Every structure is written in C-alpha cells, then in structure tokens.
Amino acid sequence: MKKVKRWEDIQTDGINRLSARAHYVSYPTRSAAETGDARQSHYYQNLNGTWKFLFLEAPEYGPDGFYRDDLDLKEWDDIIVPGNWQLQGYGNMHYSDLWYNFPIIPPRVPTDNPTGIYRREFMLDRSFCTEQLILRFNGVDSAYELYVNGVFAGYSKGARIQSEFDISELCREGVNSLTVRVFQWSDGTYLEDQDMWWLSGIFRDVELYSRPIIGLYDYTVKTEFDREWVDATLSVSVQLTELREQTIVYELIDPEGNQVFIEEKKTDEALRENITAPLKWSAEQPVLYHLYMTVKADGEIIEVVHQPVGFRSVVMAGDTFLVNGVAIKLKGVNRHDYNPKTGRVVTIEEIERDIKTMKQNNINAIRTAHYPNASYLYDLCDFYGMYVIDETDLECHGFELTGKYDWISDDPAWETAYVSRLERMIARDKNHPCIIMWSLGNESSFGCNFRTMAKRAKEMDPTRLVHYEGDFEAEVTDVYGTMYTWLEPFKKRLTMDQVIEKSPKPHILCEYAHAMGNGPGNLKEYQDLFYKYDKLQGGFIWEWFDHGIETVAEDGSVYYRYGGDFGDDPTNSNFCIDGLIMPDGTPSPSLFEYKKVIEPVQTECIDIENSVFRLINRYDFLSLDYLELTCSLYEDDKLLESYLVELPRLAGRETAEIQLNAGKSIEKINGAHYYLVFSYKLKQDTPWAAKGHELANASFVLPGKAKMPKVHLNGDLQVIRKGAFLNVSGSDFTVTFDCVKGTLKQVIRNGVVEIEKGPQFNFWRAPIDNDMYLLDDYRQKYFMHLGHEIVEDIQYELKDGVFEWHTDALYGTTNSSWYYQIQYHYSIYPDGDIVCRINGAASGLKENAPVMIPRLGVNMHLNRDFVETQWRGRGPGESYPDSKEANHLGVFSSSVDGLFTNYVKPQENGNRSDCDWVSFTDQDNNGLIFISDETFNFSASYFEIDDLEKAKHTIDLKPRDYLVLNLDYKQNGLGSNSCGQNQLEKYRCKFEDFSLAFRISHFNSEKGTAIELGREY
C-alpha cells in the first residue's frame, strides 16, 4: 500500500481548521466598533513583516524537527510576508495560460516540490482564558502545515481563501514561535490552474486576534424587498460557540446617523425586521446602513460587531435577473490580484485605487477572476458601489488538453475538494451587498461536482444567483454565461444572435473583448446589443491589469517582463499582458474606449441644422440630476461659446430631447470646422472622484463652408538631371527624385533636409497581439512583410511653371500572384508646395489575396527636429476603425513622443484617424503640413515598422535619427482575436482599389498657423 502524502490527499481538505465563517471584527465596546480599526478590538496582532525562511527542493529535505522551538536558525534567510517567494529570489518564475507544470496524474504532484519553511516569533502579554485566540491566514499558495511552539497545529489548502486556526491551547504568555511549511504543489494545485503567474508562498496578511468564547461565531445578514420593491425585510441569523443565555441587541442606523430601530433578542431568535421604504443599495447609489450587534451575558457587554448593510435584492424574472426591480446592465472587468513588483501581493490602498479608477471610467462590476479576492476588496465595493461576481478558487484548465476535460470535475472522489472551496467563499463573503452572484469557478468543464456545488450554493444562500460559464447548457446556473461569443459567424463558433434566439435565461459575457496590447475593437457593437435586449445583461472585459513583472535595465530604465523571460517553458509568452491598465497603472487607450461606450449618458443628433439632440440616460437607477452638462462650440481649436445646459429631469433608462441655440449668430469661415461638444460632469464630489470629473461626452460637426483652393505663388523652377537623380529647385528649396526607383528621394529647404525619404506605398504594419492568428499566413503564405516594387515607367515635364512627375509601378510580395498597380504623381509648384497623388489598383490573381491586409498607405521619413505635431481629426488619443468612440473630431496638439503608446510588447500604435491635415514643426515653429480634401490616417514616431516588430520589450526600441511618418488611406481594424471576435467585416482593410492625395507645404510663423493653412486645398 503506497503511503499517501498529506499534500496529495484529496480526502484531507484541512486539519484543525475552524469552520468557515464571515470575515468580521469583534470589539469590546460600541465606540471601538465605530472606529472600524481592528487594533481597537479585543486583541489584534498583524504578523506581516520579516520572517526567517528556508527554501527546499522538496519537503523531505527539511531538517529534522524544523518546527522545534530550539532549532538553530542562523543559516536561514530573511523573507517578507506577505510575499511570493519567486519574486524574492527563490524558485522559478513561470507563466502559463492553461498548462500544468507537471504530469497530469491526479492527485500526484512531482517529488521535486519546492517548499518554503517560514518561521517567526510573536509576543503575548496576557492570557486568553475567556477568549479564543485565532490565527488567520488570508492567502497561502498552495498548501501548508502550521506549527505553534513546536506542536503541529493544523493543515490547509485552497490557496486564495482564508483559513483560521484556534491556537489558544498552544500559546503562552511571552515569546511564542510560529512555523509554517508551504508546499508549492499539492493536490489542490489541480484546482488552481488559473491564467496567471505561478506564484507561491504566504501572499496575504497573517493575523492573530481574539474573540470572546461566548460571543458570536458567525452571522448571516439578508435583505429582501416586497413585490413593489418599496419596503424591505432585514433578517439576521446568528451562530454562537457556547450558549449561556446571551442576548443580542440589534441596532440599525441609517446613512444620516438616525436610529431606524433597536431590539434585543435571545440568541435562539432570528431577527426579522420590516423596514419601511429603506434607501436602496446599488452600484450607482451604494447607500449603506449600519447594523450594530451587541452581545450581552448577565447584563454585561461581551462584544459589539458592526456590519454595514445594503438593502438590495436579486431575483430572477423570466429571461432577466433583477437587482432592486431592474434588469441591470453589468459594465464590468475581470480582476486578478496583481502588483508588478510583488506579484499577487496587493494592499488595501492599491485595491482602493483600482476601484476608484474603475468608477471614474464608468465600470460598475468586477468578476474576481478566478478566486476570492482579499476581504477588503468587498468592503470597498460595498462602499464605493460595484457589483461583484465572487468566484470560487477553482480552475482545471490543463485537463482540456487531455481529451478528458471533466477528468476530476465529474469524479465524485473530488467532491469535497470542490464543494469546500465554494462553502468557504460563501461563508466568508455572504454579508456583502455588492455580491450579486456566486461563481462556481472557471474553465473546468462540467460534471457531478459542479451539480453538487450549485445545490450547495442555493442551500447556503438562496438570495443570490449562481454562475458558471462551464455549464454550457445552463443546467444548474441561474444565468447563461459565455466567453468571447462572436458577433459575426465564424466556423462553428457560438454567436450572439444564437444566444438571443435560444437562451431562456439571462445572459452575461463573463469574459469578452480581450484587452491585449493594441485593442480590443468592436466594443461599441457589443454594448449596442446589450442595450437592445433586456436578456443580455452585459459583460466583463478580460482584464483589468497587464501582468508584467517590473525589471530595471542596466541603464536604469524600467520595463516589464512576461512569460518566457525567465526561462519558463512551456509558456504563453505575453498572453498575461492583456489589461485595460498597464503594469505601472497607466491607462491603456482601451480603457478610455471602454469608458466611452459604457458612458452613462448617450447623446444622439436628431437635427444638426436646428441643434436638436436626444439624451438617453444609461443609468439603471440614477437620474441625470447627478450630472451637469456643458456645451461648447469650437471653430477648429478656438472656443467660440460655452454654457451650462439645464438637463431635463430624466430618470434611469429614460430618454428626452433637447434643443440648443448653438452657433446661430456665428459668421463661418471657409475651410474651418465647427464642433459642438457636450461634456457631462459630476455635479458634486463623490468618494471616488471630485466635482467636475467628466463621465460622458459627445461631439458633433456643424455644417461649415468648403475649403478655398490654394493660390500658389509664381516663380521659376529649375530642373537638372544628374545621372540617376533629378533635382527640381526653386528660390529656397530643392526636391530630388530617384529616376531608377521612381521615388521622391528628399526635400531640402534653406539648406535643411525636411523630407529624408519621400512617400512609398506600404501595406504592412507591426503586428498587434490581436493579429496573432493571422501571422503565420501573413508571414509564411502571403509574405506580407516582404514587399517589392517594380517600376514600369517614369515620366516628367515642366509645364506652365509646374513640374509634373509620374511613376507607374507594380507592388507585390515575395511569391505573390496578387499585386497592386501603383501610380505616383507629384506636382511641384514654384512656392515649394508638393501635391502628391497615389492610386492603387488591386490586380493579379485577386482570389489568392488575403481577406485582410494591415493597411493601405505610404511611409516616409522627416527631419528628426520636427518634434511637435498638430492635426485636425480624431483625438487626442490613438484611434482605429473599430476603436475610435473615445476620440472626438477636433484640432489637437502633441509632441511626437506623445503620439506613441508604449505597449509592454511593442506593436502598431499611435494611429490618428479621420484627419484632413497634420503638421510637424521644430522648436522654432518651422515645419511641414500635409493637407488633403479627403480624410486620412496618420502615425508618427522615431521607430520603423521593423523596429516595432522585432522588439520584444520597450527597452529593445532604439530611436532612429529621423521621424517615421505613415499616411494611410485605410487601417485594418483591431478586433479581439487574441481571444475573441476578429475584425468585423465592416472594419476590415481589404485588397481593394484606393486613392490617396495630399499637399505638402512648408510653413513658419510668418506664413500663418497650421490651422489657417489647413483651411485651404
């Protein structure tokens, strides 16, 4: 008979671990309870800090009696708790999305099982004869044993949920020793295969506290509304360790500090109190009451517990679920615990920063992907207002690759391991109003253990919904949850129209729109669907943070490493760099796009001539009294008028029309653009943002007057050909053409090279992460990155004082039978203006061309001294065909550096769309302007496409000594196909005919501003 190791025993879920219960603090007095400070409780010690540490290749290598009081620790290291040992120099960093890092032979794990033995002392200055002294571990990965004063005290697994141990009988006054032996791998690891870094150790707070033995052990608070959603019932049931005829005084205080009721009951009597028209809790209005429970025995106060209460109910109603009577829309994100320096160790301040940032960007929901978060996240979500799907620490993703995905999910022998994780989560978090659903886990197939979990969830808490995406038929779940469901048909993928047609239950996308690198696209299309159908109740972006590991290069520059950078194999490389927030906390452009598409007020134009607009209140509960509207009228970048607009009294989900008197008396200028900008801002301070913070906006283009044609100055041009090159010169400039390649080679003005390489056709861009499934074909089938131009004919002449140059060329890629017929035409005027026209005809065996190409446009090099830019088009941020809602039309300025988005893994970035002119100037305001009578895209940086493509990290990018400018007729969309919908048909750049034309003019302050010049063509 083989001996079963403790850390491989699926029947041993824990030893001496206290039964799971709510996370709360017991205080000796009411005044102490009002502080909310655990240090004011009966007794509290935080055991975070420096511990002694011994790292082993396997548990068996530990010294005999490693837990003894008298063990010599001189050779042991120091380590910080909480912390992940891989980020403190022990073991190996490893990232994978789904693979287990050992053979799949459940419940066995490798003999080489990295193990950390932690040791510290703590002082006790009194005895605890009437109290229970409890040691609480809030998170330890993956399993661990506990020893107190040399005696075995317990064992636990379930890495990301708290475990508590009663150590009263093991402790003494004075110095006590605490030893924790942590195993990296355990049978529990088979349930902890989440998409994240594999990190080990004691990574959440370790706390030592006491509670009165005759006080509360656990309690459950529930609120339920009547059928009219007006009056509510507050119910409280309690559990005590010992019964000694205690009584409990229940006192409810409203948000204004007024007493709602006070009532004393025996401990065997549940409280059930009717509350008349309480203020309701929602993510939009997180109104909290305060329940104080005072336990008494023989007339003496034993303890006081403070519990915030939010009055809200969640019920099913046909194919929707209702929160306080409304089929709400979840505008959510998936959130891991993450810090670029400390891994999974996060502080309450960091979580609070996350939640404030989410609120400021209109996000109203969190899915705790894929495990219960630290307890204080839920306190903060209660306070700030955030709907939460609380997810069990359970994922068995690696089994998917075995062909037996339900290997342990459908094995009754694992039932305890599955159900225990759910029970412990519900028990800890059940009193938080922010939680509206319990999730059974993530990506673990389906089977008997999930059926049992769902049943147990309803037994423990029938007031909330059950979610699990792996229940593909929604057999046991209340909501039908799917991931990355496509908008357009592709092979056999589930599409949103099928969900709409077939699902009898409410639907959420628990993951969609993969925020990896530059992207995602298509957010507006999803949100429009959510708004259109009540049963589609929103979704959660994957995910909040880029999980890069902060690294300092030799030169002091900071960059972020990802999978594979630590020799980890197998790895999913930069698949962990997939957030709305970059590792340093900088918002990615995708966060602004998401903020825009989920904004609380949607503004639609009904009649632009008469300034009639429709306002749609996208709040579920709040009226628009919450906001104030400012309307501003701009003439290009000049503010003409701005005024507050009185918003109609518009309740949640209602619509109204307003009429403005915008621009009626303005004398419009030819070529100027007129923009009416709406800005909806907070009317008052909130806990998460100051008064004046903008939550929604819109802009509209008013009818204007056409551009005036440019009047070119007269003068003489000289045309001189020397060998393969031809120079066209005016009074202060020379334009050089290459007569072999047919290209504009350079432009020199007053002795300064302004254009170092003229426009050349290009359809390649540095691949974005959402192109990952296209790249094999792009590179190995179509050779898209290997373009070749064949010059067929060159013609030029000086006619009527204007020089005309024409090149006919063919452009294709290596081994391609499809190609473009390209025509370049340049007109050079005596004043130095260059008008460039490029036409492309899709030719050859068109059926062999790819269904999408990255871009259609030209690439050129400008003088590096052009460090400032200004443009008229969408801004201020980057925009693409399927990701441009957040960027409005207007006139914007930036440094060239400011155009660049520094994605953790370099890729195509910085595109500005719908432009009709862009200028580049040096510090003295000398520069060039590119003007078109059609719209174009542009991007500019100090890096070639090839530089971005080859760089693995930001530190690999070395700026060129020239400015790289791309002017594009069209850019391909972004899509979300790193994990999700590819580019929608309407946003694809295809192999098609195109035409791009623009004028290049030199200017300085004497010739006028770029804005003035941009009004001519």
Sequence and secondary structure as in RCSB ss.txt:
>XXXX:A:sequence
MKKVKRWEDIQTDGINRLSARAHYVSYPTRSAAETGDARQSHYYQNLNGTWKFLFLEAPEYGPDGFYRDDLDLKE
WDDIIVPGNWQLQGYGNMHYSDLWYNFPIIPPRVPTDNPTGIYRREFMLDRSFCTEQLILRFNGVDSAYELYVNG
VFAGYSKGARIQSEFDISELCREGVNSLTVRVFQWSDGTYLEDQDMWWLSGIFRDVELYSRPIIGLYDYTVKTEF
DREWVDATLSVSVQLTELREQTIVYELIDPEGNQVFIEEKKTDEALRENITAPLKWSAEQPVLYHLYMTVKADGE
IIEVVHQPVGFRSVVMAGDTFLVNGVAIKLKGVNRHDYNPKTGRVVTIEEIERDIKTMKQNNINAIRTAHYPNAS
YLYDLCDFYGMYVIDETDLECHGFELTGKYDWISDDPAWETAYVSRLERMIARDKNHPCIIMWSLGNESSFGCNF
RTMAKRAKEMDPTRLVHYEGDFEAEVTDVYGTMYTWLEPFKKRLTMDQVIEKSPKPHILCEYAHAMGNGPGNLKE
YQDLFYKYDKLQGGFIWEWFDHGIETVAEDGSVYYRYGGDFGDDPTNSNFCIDGLIMPDGTPSPSLFEYKKVIEP
VQTECIDIENSVFRLINRYDFLSLDYLELTCSLYEDDKLLESYLVELPRLAGRETAEIQLNAGKSIEKINGAHYY
LVFSYKLKQDTPWAAKGHELANASFVLPGKAKMPKVHLNGDLQVIRKGAFLNVSGSDFTVTFDCVKGTLKQVIRN
GVVEIEKGPQFNFWRAPIDNDMYLLDDYRQKYFMHLGHEIVEDIQYELKDGVFEWHTDALYGTTNSSWYYQIQYH
YSIYPDGDIVCRINGAASGLKENAPVMIPRLGVNMHLNRDFVETQWRGRGPGESYPDSKEANHLGVFSSSVDGLF
TNYVKPQENGNRSDCDWVSFTDQDNNGLIFISDETFNFSASYFEIDDLEKAKHTIDLKPRDYLVLNLDYKQNGLG
SNSCGQNQLEKYRCKFEDFSLAFRISHFNSEKGTAIELGREY
>XXXX:A:secstr
     GGG TT  EESB        EESSHHHHHHT GGGSSSEEE  EEEEEEEESSGGGS TTTT TT   TT
 EEEEES  GGGGTSS   EESS  SS  BTTB  S   EEEEEEEEEE S  TTEEEEEEES EESEEEEEETT
EEEEEEE TTS EEEE GGG  SEEEEEEEEEES  GGGGGB  SEE   EE S EEEEEEETTSEEEEEEEEEE
 TTSSSEEEEEEEEESS SS EEEEEEE TTS EEEEEEEETTS EEEEESS   B SSSB  EEEEEEEEETTE
EEEEEEEEE    EEEETTEEEETTB   EEEEE    BTTTBT   HHHHHHHHHHHHHTT  EEE TTS   H
HHHHHHHHHT EEEEE S B GGGGGGT TTTTTT GGGHHHHHHHHHHHHHHHTT TTEEEEE  BS    HHH
HHHHHHHHHH TTSEEE TT TT SS SSEEEES BSS  TT  BHHHHHHH SS EEEEEEEE  SS    HHH
HHHHHHH TTEEEEEEE SBB  EEEE TTS EEEE TTTTS SS  GGGGB  SB TTS B HHHHHHHHHT S
EEEEEEETTTTEEEEEE  SS  GGGEEEEEEEEETTEEEEEEEE      TT EEEEE   STT    BT  EE
EEEEEEESS BTTB TT EEEEEEEEE  B  B         EEEEETTEEEEE SSEEEEEETTTTEEEEEEET
TEEEEEEEEEEE      GGGTTTHHIIIIIS TT EEEEEEEEEEEEETTEEEEEEEEEEEETT SEEEEEEEE
EEE TTS EEEEEEEEEEE GGGS S  SEEEEEEEEETT  EEEEEEEESS  BTTB TTSEEEEEEEETGGG 
   SS  S   EEEEEEEEEE TTS EEEEEEEEEEEEEEESS HHHHHH SSGGG    SEEEEEEEEEE    
 TTSS    GGG   S  EEEEEEEEEE TTT  HHHHTTB 
